[in-house]
Amino acid sequence: MSINLFETKKIQDFLNLLSGFPYEGGNPRAKEIIHRIVSDLFKTIDDLNITPNEFWSAVAYINRLGAAGEAGLLSPGLGFDHYLDLRLDAEDERLGITGGTQRTIEGPLYVSGAPVVEGFARMDEGLDQKGHTLLVTGTVFDSEGKPLPGAKVEVWHADTRGFYSHFDPTGELQAFCLRRSIMTDANGQYKYRTIVPAGYGCPPDSPTQELLNLLGRHGNRPAHIHYFVSADNHRKLTTQINIDNDPYLNDDFAYATREGLVPAITEVNDTARSQEAGIEGPFAEMTFDIHLTPLVNGEDNQLVDQRIRAIG
């Protein structure tokens, strides 16, 4: 069946009506967005001859996705999160903002309220017996390249099973395990001791993986550590670093790997170094310095304050 109704006056009038254009009430921006989205979907139905069965299968899928709370997981999988980052990159280029640490996607598993510590954090709490100790150090620099005391470095990551606290289906991870907020010291430095995280995959029976299967794609992420970094008179940075040599490093289903966000990881087998660091036995270490960027006309033009983050 090849029927094209989209360009007809009848359908264009219908789109204006369903988008609320004839009515005084409502939100003009919402009307504009709905008109564009529904118009594009109507045109897709025409152009691809979408059948009623295909349409209602999609509606059923959206219901499953929502019931599973996975919209925030599918979003990066379909590239939306990365595309928003690319738009922010383009806006920085237009404004002439350079020199900052690369941004990359937040992901859906941030939880606010992590314990706040000064300078150094022990994140793993010694609970994961399979974990390989990791020591991460770094300096936060201001927009002029000077070390920045009192910056807030929020860090969170998965355990060796790929699970996050507050979202662990086994319930083993305690609240805020592998989550900390570290205030940089007088020299702008931060340090934390944790374990090398594991990557993870979308649950195999999840709605997200169901769609990825239709696309012939996997749902795996490389091992990574998330960051929020904020300080007065600077834009908040959302980023994450990857663990080098992970098999999915350059094949991340969420498209989060970016240049400059894969710091070298070094294995330390020197007893004296271990004793100096207060660590028993060999450990891994990384250095990740962070460069913040200035406000734009006194405002953070990249701040997202409407994202819903649930605690599981």
C-alpha angles and dihedrals in degrees: 000000000000112000124155115191101148099096095047120110089236093061095040090053089047091053091052090050098048090046090058097243094140092053126084096213128074134050118308093210092051090050091051093050096045091048091054096044096047091043090054091048093048089051090048090053089053098041096046097032092236109201124222089248091055092046095050091044086058091050090051089050092052089052091052091046092052094045089054092048090233104131088103090053097047092047095071090038090062092046099250095124093049091046091054088052090051090052090052089049090053091049090052089051090050091050093045094242110155141159101047126129111269115267122223138172124306099216124213102276107076116128122192124224101052114163113277118226135175119246100326135046133188100209106173096053089212093275102120105076091185093054123114109221115250125191117198123188133175149145127242113219127198125232090276094053097256123132109264119218118203097027115147115235112190113194132183136162146155128274127240090284094052093252127134126213112259088026100054108127090203094053092226098121114083121228112289094002107156090015125103142152110219122194112211117244129238089286094050091252131139131186136183137181117214140129130279103266125226127231119243142207133222111267105273093231095044126117089241093056089043090063093041088055089056088054093048091244135133122231101220130132126199119239109282146161122225125223138192111183121185138168138163115283093012136095116257112252121219112192146127137211126223128222107244121244094024107148091235095045093115096025102059112159088214095051092229101134110108137172113274094022099092105080118191114264116212129196114225117205099161113117093209092053091049091051091047090053092045091241126133112229131342121343141174125244138193137182119215118176119192129211117197126205131226128261117264110239088337095309138095101242094187101048116125111202102161100066113123113226116186127200110225 
